[in-house]
Amino acid sequence: MKKWWMSKTVRLNVLAGLLAIVQALQGQPWFNPEVQVLILAVLNALVRLLTNTAITGTPAAKVVTGTLGAKRK
């Protein structure tokens, strides 16, 4: 398991968000917004295909570790 900030998917989406903010501050998109969404979707799919480690603290991580639904003491 890894910490959430080590996730390639999270890093990709944070970068995409920062680029969107920069474009908004400039007042116009660098290129067609529909193409930007398509590129981000494809990159997200590729990253997910290359990733096989869950991040800690997520429902998926709890299923893997067998702690989903476990009561805290």
C-alpha positions in Angstrom: 0.0 0.0 0.0 1.1 3.6 -0.6 0.1 7.0 0.7 -2.4 8.9 -1.4 0.1 11.5 -2.6 2.2 8.7 -4.2 -0.7 7.8 -6.5 0.0 8.4 -10.2 -3.7 8.9 -10.8 -3.9 11.6 -8.0 -0.8 13.3 -9.3 -2.1 13.3 -12.9 -5.4 14.8 -11.8 -3.8 17.5 -9.6 -1.6 18.5 -12.6 -4.7 18.7 -14.8 -6.5 20.8 -12.2 -3.5 23.2 -12.0 -3.3 23.5 -15.8 -7.1 24.3 -15.8 -6.5 27.0 -13.3 -3.7 28.5 -15.4 -5.9 28.4 -18.5 -8.7 30.1 -16.6 -6.4 32.9 -15.4 -5.3 33.5 -18.9 -8.9 33.8 -20.0 -8.9 31.3 -22.8 -8.2 27.6 -23.3 -5.0 26.5 -25.0 -6.9 24.3 -27.3 -10.4 22.7 -27.6 -11.8 21.8 -24.1 -13.4 18.6 -25.5 -9.9 17.4 -26.7 -8.5 18.3 -23.3 -11.1 16.1 -21.5 -10.5 13.3 -24.0 -6.7 13.4 -23.4 -7.2 13.4 -19.6 -9.6 10.4 -19.8 -7.2 8.4 -21.9 -4.3 9.3 -19.6 -6.3 8.3 -16.6 -7.2 5.0 -18.2 -3.6 4.3 -19.0 -2.4 5.1 -15.6 -5.0 2.9 -14.0 -4.0 0.0 -16.3 -0.3 0.5 -15.2 -1.2 0.7 -11.5 -1.8 -2.2 -9.2 -1.2 -0.8 -5.7 -4.1 0.6 -3.6 -3.6 3.7 -1.6 -4.0 3.6 2.2 -7.2 4.8 3.8 -9.5 4.0 0.8 -12.4 1.5 0.7 -10.3 -0.5 -1.8 -7.4 -0.7 0.6 -9.7 -1.9 3.3 -11.0 -4.7 1.2 -7.5 -5.8 0.3 -6.4 -5.7 3.9 -9.6 -7.3 5.2 -10.5 -4.3 7.4 -13.6 -3.2 5.6 -16.4 -3.2 8.1 -14.0 -3.9 11.0 -14.9 -2.1 14.2 -12.3 0.2 15.8 -11.4 -0.4 19.4 
